[in-house]
């Protein structure tokens, strides 16, 4: 009896992987709280044990290490564990059972894809080198990749190449989408808390109203991307929150808060935006005698694709019969996989999920199950390029 091809083997996995994704989708957890998600991954992968498993990486992360008998390259494939604090409005059977949390970025699908690769590696072991399947925590907050890299258990893992995919609406279904160089923007969140002094609205001179500096800061932040030195690249500052006092018509406010996201496809430009934001805040608050605190969070590095990793991806897509789409500009969204590609050659790429579909982070979004087979296929083809695993056909 002839041995089934890898492609037919992948197809035989799909019903179980769809059921696994639906289970993950029903039980989402936000960043840093993915303990039960990690346990579901462990339970599903229990029959497909690797050479070793690293647990608790950077929080709840898992790394499944499949080692060959001979030395060779180390290839890391990565997916994400976390969901988003978004209430799902879908009504299908696998809708989220948590009213405040749902998988609206497709990480449930990404985990299912990597679970399929794990099963393949168990049934078709690598002969040389090793494959690291990383189930990473806290991608949505930009913390997870850094914490994994800093985890003592991960320090001895030195991938020769690292790859990650992300499903992308508004691209042809199953197309592999990427570009050499910057692939996803750097970004970071800015929070400003301003402390003035309340007073009766009839005697505003007896208080310290933060309204005017708050408005000036909002205006100044919004105008920063228009700086002449930034016109060579994409830049954006989005004010995402502004709070001033309360609806008490007899009282001037004493506190204010502004939050904004700084974003660019250039590391130099994001540093410029940070510097100019700091100067702007000092100009309107320190000079005018307001006490204030500035904090930064959700820090995402620029995700850059190495040319040699893009060559591997191009060859892998051709071998797998998956069309490629070379992007003219980087994704405006951020992805903390850039922390890995600062350390190791690698590539983040998109997997098109079709047109006229809900956008990522929309409350009606759901990962398309038909992408699971294509995701496993491209990852396996990447491993074939790097490690000479069993061919797809």
CORTA-V626587 format. One record per pair of residues at least 24 apart in sequence whose ideal C-beta (glycine too) atoms are under 7 Angstrom apart, sorted by the first residue. I is the first residue (numbers start at 1). GAP is how many residues later the second one is. D is the distance in whole Angstrom. If there is no record, write none. Layout:
[[I	GAP	D] [I	GAP	D]]
//
This chain:
[[5	387	7] [5	388	5] [6	114	7] [6	118	7] [6	374	6] [6	384	6] [6	385	7] [6	386	5] [7	370	7] [7	385	5] [7	386	6] [9	111	7] [10	106	7] [10	363	6] [10	366	5] [10	367	6] [11	362	6] [13	103	5] [13	106	6] [14	358	6] [14	359	6] [17	95	5] [17	98	6] [17	99	5] [17	355	5] [18	351	5] [18	354	7] [20	24	5] [20	92	5] [20	95	6] [21	87	5] [21	88	6] [21	91	4] [21	346	7] [21	348	7] [21	351	7] [22	72	4] [24	79	7] [24	84	4] [24	87	6] [25	69	5] [25	71	7] [25	78	5] [25	83	5] [26	68	5] [26	70	6] [26	71	5] [27	70	6] [28	55	3] [28	68	5] [28	70	6] [28	73	5] [28	74	5] [28	75	5] [29	53	7] [29	54	6] [29	72	7] [30	52	6] [30	53	6] [30	54	7] [30	55	6] [30	71	6] [31	51	4] [31	106	7] [31	107	4] [31	109	5] [31	110	4] [31	112	7] [32	27	6] [32	105	7] [32	106	5] [34	26	4] [34	47	4] [34	48	5] [34	103	5] [35	25	5] [37	44	5] [38	24	6] [38	43	6] [38	97	7] [41	70	6] [41	94	6] [44	71	6] [45	70	6] [45	73	5] [48	70	5] [48	71	5] [48	74	4] [54	99	5] [54	100	7] [57	91	5] [57	94	5] [57	96	6] [57	97	6] [58	79	6] [58	80	7] [58	86	5] [58	89	3] [58	90	4] [58	93	5] [59	78	4] [59	79	6] [59	88	6] [60	77	5] [61	73	7] [61	74	6] [61	75	5] [61	76	5] [61	83	7] [61	87	5] [62	73	4] [63	69	6] [63	70	7] [63	71	5] [63	91	7] [64	54	6] [64	69	4] [65	65	6] [65	67	6] [66	55	4] [66	59	7] [66	60	6] [66	64	6] [66	65	5] [67	63	4] [68	57	7] [68	58	4] [68	59	5] [68	60	4] [68	61	5] [68	62	6] [69	58	6] [70	57	6] [70	58	4] [71	57	7] [72	56	3] [72	57	3] [72	315	6] [73	56	5] [73	87	4] [73	313	6] [73	314	6] [74	55	6] [74	56	5] [74	58	7] [74	84	6] [74	85	5] [74	86	5] [75	54	7] [75	56	5] [75	84	6] [75	85	7] [75	86	5] [75	308	6] [75	311	5] [75	312	6] [76	56	4] [76	58	6] [76	83	4] [76	86	4] [77	37	6] [77	40	6] [77	54	7] [77	56	6] [77	86	6] [77	302	5] [78	56	4] [78	58	6] [78	84	7] [78	86	4] [78	259	7] [78	262	7] [79	28	7] [79	31	4] [79	32	5] [79	34	7] [79	35	4] [79	56	6] [79	57	7] [80	27	4] [80	30	6] [80	56	5] [80	59	4] [81	26	7] [81	30	7] [81	54	6] [81	55	6] [81	56	5] [82	25	6] [82	55	6] [82	56	6] [82	57	6] [82	58	5] [83	24	6] [84	56	6] [84	277	6] [86	275	7] [86	277	6] [87	276	6] [88	275	6] [89	274	5] [89	275	5] [90	274	6] [90	276	6] [103	264	7] [104	256	7] [104	257	5] [104	258	7] [104	259	7] [104	261	5] [105	255	5] [105	256	6] [106	61	4] [106	254	7] [106	261	4] [108	259	6] [109	58	6] [109	258	3] [109	262	6] [109	263	6] [110	55	7] [111	24	6] [112	260	5] [113	259	6] [113	262	3] [113	263	6] [113	266	7] [116	256	7] [116	260	4] [117	259	6] [117	262	5] [117	263	7] [120	260	6] [124	265	6] [124	266	5] [126	261	5] [126	263	6] [128	259	6] [129	258	5] [131	252	6] [132	25	6] [132	27	6] [139	197	5] [141	157	6] [142	156	5] [142	157	5] [142	158	4] [142	194	5] [144	192	6] [145	191	4] [145	192	6] [145	194	4] [145	195	6] [146	193	5] [149	190	6] [149	194	7] [159	185	5] [161	148	6] [161	151	7] [161	183	7] [161	184	5] [161	185	6] [161	225	6] [162	178	5] [162	179	7] [162	182	5] [162	184	3] [163	183	6] [163	184	6] [163	219	6] [164	173	5] [164	184	5] [165	184	6] [165	185	7] [165	186	5] [165	210	6] [166	169	7] [166	182	7] [166	184	6] [167	184	5] [167	186	5] [167	200	6] [167	204	6] [168	182	4] [168	183	7] [168	184	6] [168	185	6] [169	184	6] [169	188	5] [169	190	5] [169	191	6] [170	185	6] [171	154	6] [171	179	6] [171	181	3] [172	180	5] [173	179	5] [173	180	6] [173	181	4] [174	148	6] [174	178	6] [174	200	5] [175	148	5] [175	149	7] [175	150	5] [175	177	4] [176	137	7] [176	141	4] [176	146	5] [176	148	5] [176	173	6] [176	175	7] [176	202	6] [177	148	5] [177	150	6] [177	172	6] [177	173	3] [177	175	6] [178	127	6] [178	132	6] [178	135	6] [178	148	7] [178	149	7] [178	169	6] [178	171	4] [178	172	7] [179	126	7] [179	147	6] [179	148	4] [179	151	7] [180	125	5] [180	127	5] [180	130	5] [181	123	6] [181	124	6] [182	83	5] [182	120	6] [182	122	5] [182	148	4] [183	120	5] [183	121	6] [183	122	5] [183	147	5] [183	148	6] [183	165	5] [184	119	4] [184	146	6] [184	147	4] [184	149	6] [184	150	6] [184	151	4] [184	154	7] [184	164	6] [185	49	7] [185	78	5] [185	79	6] [185	80	5] [185	117	7] [185	145	6] [185	146	7] [185	147	6] [185	148	7] [185	149	5] [186	78	6] [186	81	6] [186	84	4] [186	114	6] [186	115	6] [186	116	4] [186	148	7] [187	74	6] [187	75	6] [187	76	4] [187	113	5] [187	147	4] [188	74	6] [188	108	5] [188	110	6] [188	111	5] [188	112	7] [189	70	7] [189	72	6] [189	107	7] [189	108	5] [189	109	4] [190	69	7] [190	70	5] [190	72	6] [190	87	6] [190	106	6] [191	68	5] [191	104	5] [191	106	7] [192	25	7] [192	65	7] [192	66	5] [192	89	6] [192	100	6] [192	102	6] [193	64	5] [193	99	6] [193	100	5] [194	61	7] [194	62	4] [194	91	6] [194	96	6] [194	98	5] [195	60	6] [195	95	7] [195	96	4] [195	97	6] [196	57	7] [196	58	5] [196	59	7] [196	94	6] [197	57	5] [198	53	6] [198	54	6] [198	55	7] [198	56	4] [199	53	5] [200	50	6] [200	51	7] [201	48	7] [201	49	5] [201	50	6] [201	51	5] [204	48	5] [207	45	5] [207	47	7] [208	82	7] [209	43	5] [209	44	6] [210	34	7] [210	43	6] [210	46	4] [210	80	6] [211	33	6] [211	42	6] [213	71	4] [213	72	6] [213	75	6] [213	77	6] [214	28	7] [214	30	6] [214	42	4] [214	44	6] [216	68	5] [217	41	6] [217	63	6] [217	64	6] [217	67	6] [218	24	6] [218	40	6] [220	60	4] [221	39	5] [221	56	6] [221	59	7] [224	49	6] [224	52	5] [224	53	7] [229	43	7] [230	39	5] [230	42	7] [233	31	6] [233	32	5] [233	33	4] [233	36	5] [234	30	6] [234	31	5] [234	95	7] [234	98	7] [235	28	7] [235	29	5] [235	34	5] [235	38	7] [236	27	5] [237	25	5] [237	36	7] [263	69	7] [265	37	7] [265	65	4] [267	35	5] [300	34	4] [300	35	7] [300	36	5] [300	38	7] [301	37	4] [301	38	5] [301	41	6] [302	36	5] [303	32	5] [303	34	5] [303	35	3] [303	38	6] [303	45	5] [304	34	7] [304	37	6] [305	36	7] [305	42	4] [305	43	6] [306	35	7] [306	39	4] [306	40	6] [306	41	7] [308	37	6] [309	36	5] [309	37	5] [309	38	4] [310	37	6] [312	70	6] [312	73	5] [312	74	6] [313	34	5] [313	36	6] [313	69	7] [315	70	5] [316	62	6] [316	65	4] [316	66	4] [316	69	5] [317	61	6] [319	62	5] [319	65	7] [320	57	5] [320	58	6] [320	61	4] [320	72	6] [322	52	7] [322	55	7] [322	56	6] [351	24	6]]
//
